[in-house]
Each structure stands twice: as C-alpha cells, then as structure tokens.
Amino acid sequence: MMLLLTTLLLSFLPGIAPAQGITTDTESVTITINHDDGGKKGKRHMLDLLAALNNEGCRAISADKSTAMPAQLLFDSRPSYITRKEMPDYKFIARAKTLYGALNVRGAILVQASRGITDLSLLKGEWIGFVSKESWSGYILPVQLLQEAGIDESSNTFYPIDNHVGPVSGLLHRDVTIAIIAEPLAQRWAEKNDLSIVAISDAVETGGWWMHRSVSEKLTLKCTQALFKLDRSHHKVLPAWIDGFVTPENYESKGFKN
C-alpha cells in the first residue's frame, strides 16, 4: 500500500522526484548551423540531421531563432582558433575533416579548361562566383591570390552564391567565368567537368561543432559520438567539402575515444 501511494505521488507531483534523487534522461540541446560557408538551408535537410543525431542518443532540437537565447550545440566552419576566442563559453567537440581526410582546407580558383589560362592576371574584368565573404575556402583565402594579381571589386564583378556548388554550376552554365570554391571540391569536380584549377590558396585549419559548457558531460559525450557516426547524407546542411568529424586536439571531455 505504501509503495502504491509513493508511486501515485511521484506521478502527479513530478516536482518531488528531484528531492528524492530521482532523475530522468530528458535533457536536450538546441542546435544551429552557421551557413556562412554554405550548406543546404532547407527544413528537410535540417530534419535529416536532427533525426540522425536523435537516433544515436543526442537529443537535439532546432534553436528558436526568435529568441535571444544562444544555441547549445552549434556548427561553425571558421578556423577553430577564431571561434574559441570569440566564444569562450563553448568547447570544441568535433572537428571537420575534408573529403580527403585532411584537417585543414584550402580554396581554389576554377575556369573552363578549354581557355588554357594559368595566369590569374588574365582574368581581369571577368565575372566571379564565390560562396560568401565570410567563407574562408570560398572567398577569404582565394581572394587574396586574386588581389595579388591585381583583381578586386573595382576590376571584376563578384557574385555571392551562398554555397560551394553554386559557383561551379554558374561556371558550367557560363553565368560566371570564374568560380571560387573549396579545394577538395575543386579537385573532385574539375576533371569530370572539363574545368581547370588556376590557383590554390594557403591552408587554414577546419572548424566544426561546439557545445556550450552548461550542457551535461553525459549529453555532450552522446552528441559527440553521434556526430562522429554521421553519414554524409545526414549533413547536407553543412558545407559540401566536409566528409565527417574527428576528435579535436586537446578535447576537453573525459571517457571518450574516437
């Protein structure tokens, strides 16, 4: 009888449970994607990512953009040293690797191979498709090479296209005559599409996933494991040059090995 009464009290008065040391596994994290470096923005693709994470025990939901509350789990492809400095309340849990397994990424400048161009200075006055001005591999690094060749917005027309696929598509359809994209994608697409890589930029370290320090260690580990298990078909919301994720150097959580 006493057991029955206790059970009923806990059912109707959930606030009593914490006082008696009873816990439930209902913690979740809000998630957001920084699309400065591309990635598909459709709701379906975000739902695919959320489903894959939840299936692996990472209880994730989309962050409410109408509130000022920051997301707890966020993706940022910028070099990790920048994000670490700007967001000290977050810890780096999963670092992006490229299509070729590298932990750094370069940018590339593409033209139609039939033109036979090897000198960037010959591209003055032409139309250039790029990802966004915040994309390291799709603008910031390659544009430095163009500037050294005397090419900037005063000499050429630049078109932001929001992802790494768009500039190549524009080049193939001759909507632009130059495409700036991540080098791993340029290597994969150039020969198949009769394109030529005119120049490749210096490399910069990849970014990845960051978890707010307020999230429990248990859920952080679950989400980290889930991110490592993601198939490429599940993260189309991310930049197309990303193949998967690995443990960052100096990973702060304990008890997990990738």
C-alpha positions, 0 to 999 in steps of 0.5 A, spaced: 500 500 500 505 504 501 509 503 495 502 504 491 501 511 494 509 513 493 508 511 486 501 515 485 505 521 488 511 521 484 506 521 478 502 527 479 507 531 483 513 530 478 516 536 482 518 531 488 522 526 484 528 531 484 528 531 492 528 524 492 534 523 487 530 521 482 532 523 475 530 522 468 534 522 461 530 528 458 535 533 457 536 536 450 540 541 446 538 546 441 542 546 435 544 551 429 548 551 423 552 557 421 551 557 413 556 562 412 560 557 408 554 554 405 550 548 406 543 546 404 538 551 408 532 547 407 527 544 413 528 537 410 535 537 410 535 540 417 530 534 419 535 529 416 540 531 421 536 532 427 533 525 426 540 522 425 543 525 431 536 523 435 537 516 433 544 515 436 542 518 443 543 526 442 537 529 443 537 535 439 532 540 437 532 546 432 534 553 436 528 558 436 531 563 432 526 568 435 529 568 441 535 571 444 537 565 447 544 562 444 544 555 441 547 549 445 550 545 440 552 549 434 556 548 427 561 553 425 566 552 419 571 558 421 578 556 423 577 553 430 582 558 433 577 564 431 571 561 434 574 559 441 576 566 442 570 569 440 566 564 444 569 562 450 563 559 453 563 553 448 568 547 447 570 544 441 567 537 440 568 535 433 572 537 428 571 537 420 575 533 416 575 534 408 573 529 403 580 527 403 581 526 410 585 532 411 584 537 417 585 543 414 582 546 407 584 550 402 580 554 396 581 554 389 580 558 383 576 554 377 575 556 369 573 552 363 579 548 361 578 549 354 581 557 355 588 554 357 589 560 362 594 559 368 595 566 369 590 569 374 592 576 371 588 574 365 582 574 368 581 581 369 574 584 368 571 577 368 565 575 372 566 571 379 562 566 383 564 565 390 560 562 396 560 568 401 565 573 404 565 570 410 567 563 407 574 562 408 575 556 402 570 560 398 572 567 398 577 569 404 583 565 402 582 565 394 581 572 394 587 574 396 591 570 390 586 574 386 588 581 389 595 579 388 594 579 381 591 585 381 583 583 381 578 586 386 571 589 386 573 595 382 576 590 376 571 584 376 564 583 378 563 578 384 557 574 385 555 571 392 552 564 391 551 562 398 554 555 397 560 551 394 556 548 388 553 554 386 559 557 383 561 551 379 554 550 376 554 558 374 561 556 371 558 550 367 552 554 365 557 560 363 553 565 368 560 566 371 567 565 368 570 564 374 568 560 380 571 560 387 570 554 391 573 549 396 579 545 394 577 538 395 571 540 391 575 543 386 579 537 385 573 532 385 569 536 380 574 539 375 576 533 371 569 530 370 567 537 368 572 539 363 574 545 368 581 547 370 584 549 377 588 556 376 590 557 383 590 554 390 590 558 396 594 557 403 591 552 408 587 554 414 585 549 419 577 546 419 572 548 424 566 544 426 561 543 432 561 546 439 557 545 445 556 550 450 559 548 457 552 548 461 550 542 457 551 535 461 558 531 460 553 525 459 549 529 453 555 532 450 559 525 450 552 522 446 552 528 441 559 527 440 559 520 438 553 521 434 556 526 430 562 522 429 557 516 426 554 521 421 553 519 414 554 524 409 547 524 407 545 526 414 549 533 413 547 536 407 546 542 411 553 543 412 558 545 407 559 540 401 567 539 402 566 536 409 566 528 409 565 527 417 568 529 424 574 527 428 576 528 435 579 535 436 586 536 439 586 537 446 578 535 447 576 537 453 571 531 455 573 525 459 571 517 457 571 518 450 575 515 444 574 516 437 
